[in-house]
Amino acid sequence: MELKIKDITLRNIQAYDLPILCEIYGSTRKEELEKGTNWNEEQKRLFIEHQFSAQHEYYQKNYLGGKFYVIEKENVTIGRLYIDFFYEQKGIRIIDITILPEWRNKNIGSSILNEILNKATYNNLNVTIHVESFNPAMELYKRLGFQKISETNGVYHLMEWNATN
């Protein structure tokens, strides 16, 4: 299944992308580390590198059918999209979508998500995503029609978009 988004390029990640992918991952943890720790910059950097490496390895091993993309606009890497188009033969699983902070709120994430939902509708597939309860993107998912179907530890919400709605 191919995604086509106006003015956005999705390309398969390569080994040389790992540093920018780590930076993208780190952008999701920045506020948490600034408010929740008294670590110096080196400690924060090492933590982010370790966590990114563990997450990346987990995704590669556990989503064997997954597609792992770098999101580019005007030849600049602006985010990542990890997606499994036929997750457990039931539907599309958005494993991760992250846009760098300076590129957020520019309709990029919405455009990508709308293209995924269009493909899901055409193929009669549901779409799921895990999202933390405090993630600002939660409102975007709700606006697009995702509904919470389960919760883990009061923090992680499994949300689903139903192709028949």
C-alpha angles and dihedrals in degrees: 000000000000125000119212117190122175112253092357127105122202113195132174113264118253131198090259089061094064096094093053091042088054089051090050090050090047091055088066092055100040099097092044092053094045095050102030104045141042092213122140120241093266092053091049091048093050091047092051092047092050094046093045092049092050093047093046092050091047093051093047092051099040103040100051091164092046127122115218114201138181110219113224134184120186089351092303121120107237105162151331136261121195112184140165110206096195103029108183087339088283106095147302119318117200098209094184139343118183129167120193111255095249090057098046122109091029096107092257097117091043091051092051093046092047091053090050090049091048090054090046092052092048091050095037092239129145119230125221133188135173114226133175114244093239095049110117089218088071088084091053091052091050092049089052091053103262114148129199110251100171143000133213123204090343089282112069116066123194106212127191135197113204118217092211095058 
